[in-house]
């Protein structure tokens, strides 16, 4: 009886060890996934800031001489964006 209980305890300890190892691995994978998501979010933020600054830079640009000539020759119908 005592030997069977000791064998049962040993099997339970082995199973607990395997479960703990699997849990630790799953936790590490979740940490890595979180880190990747944070890096991706930072890259997307940088990308959005770049496009926003490029858009603002282009919108600040005044129409050139070609645009004014185009508007004159088309009697104001043509638009150049600025």
C-alpha positions in Angstrom: 0.0 0.0 0.0 2.7 2.4 0.9 4.7 1.6 -2.2 1.6 2.3 -4.4 1.1 5.6 -2.7 4.7 6.5 -3.2 4.4 5.6 -6.9 1.3 7.7 -7.2 3.0 10.7 -5.5 6.0 10.3 -7.9 3.7 10.2 -10.9 1.9 13.3 -9.7 5.2 15.1 -9.1 6.3 14.2 -12.7 3.0 15.4 -14.1 3.2 18.7 -12.1 6.7 19.2 -13.4 5.6 18.7 -17.0 2.6 21.0 -16.5 4.9 23.7 -14.9 7.3 23.4 -17.8 4.5 23.8 -20.3 3.0 26.7 -18.4 6.4 28.5 -18.3 6.9 28.0 -22.0 3.4 29.3 -22.8 4.1 32.4 -20.5 7.4 33.0 -22.3 5.6 32.8 -25.7 3.0 35.3 -24.6 5.8 37.7 -23.4 7.4 37.4 -26.8 4.1 38.0 -28.6 3.5 41.1 -26.4 7.0 42.4 -27.2 6.5 41.9 -30.9 3.1 43.6 -30.8 4.6 46.6 -29.0 7.4 46.8 -31.5 4.9 46.7 -34.4 2.8 49.4 -32.7 5.9 51.6 -32.3 6.8 51.1 -36.0 3.3 51.9 -37.1 3.3 55.1 -34.9 6.6 56.2 -36.5 5.2 55.5 -40.0 2.1 57.5 -39.2 4.2 60.4 -37.9 6.3 60.3 -41.1 3.3 60.4 -43.4 1.7 63.2 -41.3 4.9 65.3 -41.5 5.3 64.6 -45.2 1.6 65.6 -45.8 2.0 68.8 -43.8 5.2 69.6 -45.6 3.5 69.2 -49.0 0.5 71.3 -47.9 2.7 74.2 -46.9 4.2 74.3 -50.4 3.0 77.3 -52.3 2.0 77.1 -56.0 4.8 77.8 -58.4 5.0 79.9 -61.6 3.8 77.0 -63.7 0.7 76.7 -61.7 -0.1 80.4 -62.1 0.5 80.3 -65.8 -1.8 77.2 -66.1 -4.5 79.0 -64.2 -4.1 82.1 -66.4 -4.3 80.2 -69.7 -7.3 78.1 -68.5 -9.1 81.2 -67.2 -9.0 79.9 -63.6 -10.5 76.5 -64.3 -7.3 74.5 -63.6 -6.3 73.9 -60.0 -2.8 73.2 -58.8 -3.5 72.0 -55.3 -2.1 74.8 -53.1 
